[in-house]
Amino acid sequence: MEERPIKHICDAIEVAHAKIQADFDHINPVVGLINRMREHGIPADLMTIDCLKSGKRILVMVHDSQPELANYQFCRRDEDPSDEFESIAIESLTAQKLYDWMKETFSTADSEEAI
């Protein structure tokens, strides 16, 4: 069986997560992988990267029909995501790119308390 593209993202987020935790005491992202969407008729894998303190979320989705692309969105945990997603080539979604996204998204809250 061929390896699914989400595996590349999982490997990259493992490295990025460790680095963000080492570099920022106040950012402790929680990463989730939802790979059972096919059971509900959605041919895709979804990764959530959450900052519990700020309530911010990064969604990364890979559709089976476009395995070379990852669709992503910056949103909030307490709100439904919009229908608008940006796309990035899977090979461009590196540990450094994920680290940068987490750093920019989770360390820029309205106040230091919110992070």
Contact map, one row per residue, 1 for C-alpha under 8 A:
1110000000000000000000000000000000000000000000000000000000000000000000000000000000000000000000000000000000000000000
1111000000000000000000000000000000000000000000000000000000000000000000000000000000000000000000000000000000000000000
1111101000000000000000000000000000000000000000000000000000000000000000000000000000000000000000000000000000000000000
0111111000000000000000000000000000000000000000000000000000000000001000000000000000000000000000000000000000000000000
0011111110000000000000000000000000000000000000000000000000000100001100000000000000000000010000000000000000000000000
0001111111000000000000000000000000000000000010000000000000000100000000000000000000000000000000000000000000000000000
0011111111100000000000000000000000000000000000000000000000000000000000000000000000000000000000000000000000000000000
0000111111110000000000000000000000000000000000000000000000000000000000000000000000000000010000000000000000000000000
0000111111111000000000000000000000000000000000000000000000000000000000000000000000000000010011000000000000000000000
0000011111111100000000000000000000000000000000000000000000000000000000000000000000000000000000000000000000000000000
0000001111111110000000000000000000000000000000000000000000000000000000000000000000000000000000100000000000000000000
0000000111111111000000000000000000000000000000000000000000000000000000000000000000000000000011100100000000000000000
0000000011111111100000000000000000000000000000000000000000000000000000000000000000000000000000100110000000000000000
0000000001111111110000000000000000000000000000000000000000000000000000000000000000000000000000100000000000000000000
0000000000111111111000000000000000000000000000000000000000000000000000000000000000000000000000100000000000000000000
0000000000011111111100000000000000000000000000000000000000000000000000000000000000000000000000110110000000000000000
0000000000001111111110000000100000000000000000000000000000000000000000000000000000000000000000000010000000000000000
0000000000000111111111000000000000000000000000000000000000000000000000000000000000000000000000000000000000000000000
0000000000000011111111100000000000000000000000000000000000000000000000000000000000000000000000000010000000000000000
0000000000000001111111110011000000000000000000000000000000000000000000000000000000000000000000000010011000000000000
0000000000000000111111111011100000000000000000000000000000000000000000000000000000000000000000000000000000000000000
0000000000000000011111111000000000000000000000000000000000000000000000000000000000000000000000000000000000000000000
0000000000000000001111111000000000000000000000000000000000000000000000000000000000000000000000000000000000000000000
0000000000000000000111111111000000000000000000000000000000000000000000000000000000000000000000000000000000000000000
0000000000000000000011111111000000000000000000000000000000000000000000000000000000000000000000000000000000000000000
0000000000000000000000011111000000000000000000000000000000000000000000000000000000000000000000000000000000000000001
0000000000000000000110011111100000000000000000000010000000000000000000000000000000000000000000000000000001100000001
0000000000000000000110011111110000000000000000000011000000000000000000000000000000000000000000000000000000000000000
0000000000000000100010000011111000000000000000001111000000000000000000000000000000000000000000000000000000000000000
0000000000000000000000000001111100000000000000011111000000000000000000000000000000000000000000000000000000000000000
0000000000000000000000000000111110000000000000111100000000000000000000000000000000000000000000000000000000000000000
0000000000000000000000000000011111000000000000111000000000000000000000000000000000000000000000000000000000000000000
0000000000000000000000000000001111100000000011110000000000000000000000000000000000000000000000000000000000000000000
0000000000000000000000000000000111111000000011100000000000000000000000000000000000000000000000000000000000000000000
0000000000000000000000000000000011111100000111000000000000000000000000000000000000000000000000000000000000000000000
0000000000000000000000000000000001111111000010000000000000000000000000000000000000000000000000000000000000000000000
0000000000000000000000000000000001111111111110000000000000000000000000000000000000000000000000000000000000000000000
0000000000000000000000000000000000111111111100000000000000000000000000000000000000000000000000000000000000000000000
0000000000000000000000000000000000011111110000000000000000000000000000000000000000000000000000000000000000000000000
0000000000000000000000000000000000011111110000000000000000000000000000000000000000000000000000000000000000000000000
0000000000000000000000000000000000001111111000000000000000000000000000000000000000000000000000000000000000000000000
0000000000000000000000000000000000001111111100000000000000000000000000000000000000000000000000000000000000000000000
0000000000000000000000000000000000001100111110000000000000000011100000000000000000000000000000000000000000000000000
0000000000000000000000000000000000101100011111000000000000001111000000000000000000000000000000000000000000000000000
0000010000000000000000000000000011111000001111100000000000001110000000000000000000000000000000000000000000000000000
0000000000000000000000000000000011100000000111110000000000111100000000000000000000000000000000000000000000000000000
0000000000000000000000000000001111000000000011111000000000111000000000000000000000000000000000000000000000000000000
0000000000000000000000000000011110000000000001111100000011110000000000000000000000000000000000000000000000000000000
0000000000000000000000000000111100000000000000111110000011100000000000000000000000000000000000000000000000000000000
0000000000000000000000000000111000000000000000011111001111000000000000000000100000000000000000000000000000000000000
0000000000000000000000000011110000000000000000001111111110000000000000000000000000000000000000000000000001000000001
0000000000000000000000000001110000000000000000000111111100000000000000000000000000000000000000000000000000000000000
0000000000000000000000000000000000000000000000000011111000000000000000000000000000000000000000000000000000000000011
0000000000000000000000000000000000000000000000000011111100000000000000000000000000000000000000000000000001001000011
0000000000000000000000000000000000000000000000000111111110000000000000000001110000000000000000000000000000000000000
0000000000000000000000000000000000000000000000000111011111000000000000000111100000000000000000000000000011000000000
0000000000000000000000000000000000000000000000011110001111100000000000000111100000000000000000000000000000000000000
0000000000000000000000000000000000000000000000011100000111110000000000011110000000000000000000000000010000000000000
0000000000000000000000000000000000000000000001111000000011111000000000111110000000000000000000000000000000000000000
0000000000000000000000000000000000000000000001110000000001111100000001111000000000000000000000000000000000000000000
0000000000000000000000000000000000000000000111100000000000111110000001110000000000000000000000000000000000000000000
0000110000000000000000000000000000000000000111000000000000011111011011100000000000000000000000000000000000000000000
0000000000000000000000000000000000000000001110000000000000001111111011000000000000000000000000000000000000000000000
0000000000000000000000000000000000000000001100000000000000000111111000000000000000000000000000000000000000000000000
0000000000000000000000000000000000000000001000000000000000000011111000000000000000000000000000000000000000000000000
0000000000000000000000000000000000000000000000000000000000000111111110000000000000000000000000000000000000000000000
0001100000000000000000000000000000000000000000000000000000000111111111000000000000000000010000000000000000000000000
0000100000000000000000000000000000000000000000000000000000000000011111000000000000000000111000000000000000000000000
0000000000000000000000000000000000000000000000000000000000000110011111100000000000000011110000000000000000000000000
0000000000000000000000000000000000000000000000000000000000011110001111110000000000000011110010000000000000000000000
0000000000000000000000000000000000000000000000000000000000111100000011111000000000001111000000000000000000000000000
0000000000000000000000000000000000000000000000000000000001111000000001111100000000001111000000000000000000000000000
0000000000000000000000000000000000000000000000000000000001110000000000111110000010011100000000000000000000000000000
0000000000000000000000000000000000000000000000000000000111100000000000011111000000000000000000000000000010000000000
0000000000000000000000000000000000000000000000000000000111100000000000001111101010000000000000000000000000000000000
0000000000000000000000000000000000000000000000000000001110000000000000000111111110000000000000000000000000000000000
0000000000000000000000000000000000000000000000000100001110000000000000000011111100000000000000000000000000000000000
0000000000000000000000000000000000000000000000000000001000000000000000000001111100000000000000000000000000000000000
0000000000000000000000000000000000000000000000000000000000000000000000000011111110000000000000000000000000000000000
0000000000000000000000000000000000000000000000000000000000000000000000000001111111000000000000000000000000000000000
0000000000000000000000000000000000000000000000000000000000000000000000001011001111100000000000000000000000000000000
0000000000000000000000000000000000000000000000000000000000000000000000000000000111111000000000000000000000000000000
0000000000000000000000000000000000000000000000000000000000000000000000000000000011111000000000000000000000000000000
0000000000000000000000000000000000000000000000000000000000000000000000001000000001111100000000000000000000000000000
0000000000000000000000000000000000000000000000000000000000000000000000111000000001111110000000000000000000000000000
0000000000000000000000000000000000000000000000000000000000000000000000111000000000011111000000000000000000000000000
0000000000000000000000000000000000000000000000000000000000000000000011110000000000001111100000000000000000000000000
0000000000000000000000000000000000000000000000000000000000000000000011110000000000000111110110000000000000000000000
0000000000000000000000000000000000000000000000000000000000000000000111000000000000000011111110000000000000000000000
0000100110000000000000000000000000000000000000000000000000000000001111000000000000000001111110000000000000000000000
0000000000000000000000000000000000000000000000000000000000000000000100000000000000000000111111000000000000000000000
0000000000000000000000000000000000000000000000000000000000000000000000000000000000000001111111001000000000000000000
0000000010010000000000000000000000000000000000000000000000000000000001000000000000000001111111101100000000000000000
0000000010010000000000000000000000000000000000000000000000000000000000000000000000000000001111111100000000000000000
0000000000111111000000000000000000000000000000000000000000000000000000000000000000000000000011111110000000000000000
0000000000000001000000000000000000000000000000000000000000000000000000000000000000000000000001111111000000000000000
0000000000000000000000000000000000000000000000000000000000000000000000000000000000000000000111111111100000000000000
0000000000011001000000000000000000000000000000000000000000000000000000000000000000000000000011111111110000000000000
0000000000001001101100000000000000000000000000000000000000000000000000000000000000000000000000111111111000000000000
0000000000000000000000000000000000000000000000000000000000000000000000000000000000000000000000011111111100000000000
0000000000000000000000000000000000000000000000000000000000000000000000000000000000000000000000001111111110000000000
0000000000000000000100000000000000000000000000000000000001000000000000000000000000000000000000000111111111100000000
0000000000000000000100000000000000000000000000000000000000000000000000000000000000000000000000000011111111110000000
0000000000000000000000000000000000000000000000000000000000000000000000000000000000000000000000000001111111110000000
0000000000000000000000000000000000000000000000000000000100000000000000000100000000000000000000000000111111111000000
0000000000000000000000000010000000000000000000000010010100000000000000000000000000000000000000000000011111111000001
0000000000000000000000000010000000000000000000000000000000000000000000000000000000000000000000000000011111111000001
0000000000000000000000000000000000000000000000000000000000000000000000000000000000000000000000000000001111111110001
0000000000000000000000000000000000000000000000000000010000000000000000000000000000000000000000000000000011111111011
0000000000000000000000000000000000000000000000000000000000000000000000000000000000000000000000000000000000011111010
0000000000000000000000000000000000000000000000000000000000000000000000000000000000000000000000000000000000011111111
0000000000000000000000000000000000000000000000000000000000000000000000000000000000000000000000000000000000001111111
0000000000000000000000000000000000000000000000000000000000000000000000000000000000000000000000000000000000000011111
0000000000000000000000000000000000000000000000000000110000000000000000000000000000000000000000000000000000001111111
0000000000000000000000000110000000000000000000000010110000000000000000000000000000000000000000000000000001111011111
